[in-house]
Amino acid sequence: MPVSKPVLNLHEAYRDDIADLVTRRPIPSRALDHIGAFLFLNHHGPQVYPPNNRGLPFGPHPHRGFETVTFMLEGPLAHKDSAGHESIITKGGVQWMTAGSGLTHAEISPDDFKRTGGPLEILQLWVNLPARLKMTAPGYTGVQKDQIPAIVSDEGRVTLNLIAGEWQGTTGPIPSLTGMFMTTLELPTGGRIAFEGLGDRDVFCYVVRGDVAINGTDVRKWHLVEFGDGDQVDIEAVSDAILLFGHAEILREPVVAHGPFVMNTVAEIHQAYADYQSGKFR
């Protein structure tokens, strides 16, 4: 019989605005540094930018040792990096960047958004890479909403937007180096979905909108769920809800993070800064 993962703690996202960008962050916090490979989540918005705005403030900056996964709930995002990748992803799309051995990228608003304004809501998740992959070649995949399978469940009431991994015979469009499963969930009031086989996985579950019951525990919007041991997660919407849900292999390695770099040792962090400053990031 499947055993439900108990809800150990709920972590409310705290407010930490960046310039005029409304930002909430449930992890890392004073109470929770990371959940396995899941290191960091910024929830930007929801907000409406006026015409003739300055756009997003994320100009060129470096990364090494992990991946960034950016979910566009509202609005567009322009990506450009030193490895030559460039795209504009719009509402419902996802950007998945593997920093690996190191690159510099910028995440800014397209010129037409700065000119006209509009709604904006973004989730950016940082996912650790195991030691064996930290120096892998950088990569980038951008997918628009119509490239992401929208799989219906619960007699058509629940939509699972499959980004990476496999669900009921369908595979997401982004191949994960570590076999990670990643999706966004849309549940109307009363909608239900269950995930099994999670006994050897770290689970990431963040409520973006609405209220839900997860394994019998009420969870409100802007909360991250910390689970105990078990192999099943049951989700039921108390009100119309959107969730970010994923799971990944359990990493039993040291995590040393400093600024834009995530490695396994302090020496590797020092080396990352030295390599960046000497222009070795391509």
Summary of the structure (lengths in Angstrom):
residues: 282
radius of gyration: 18.4
end to end distance: 50.3
largest distance: 57.5
contacts: 964
relative contact order: 0.20
helix: 9%
strand: 52%
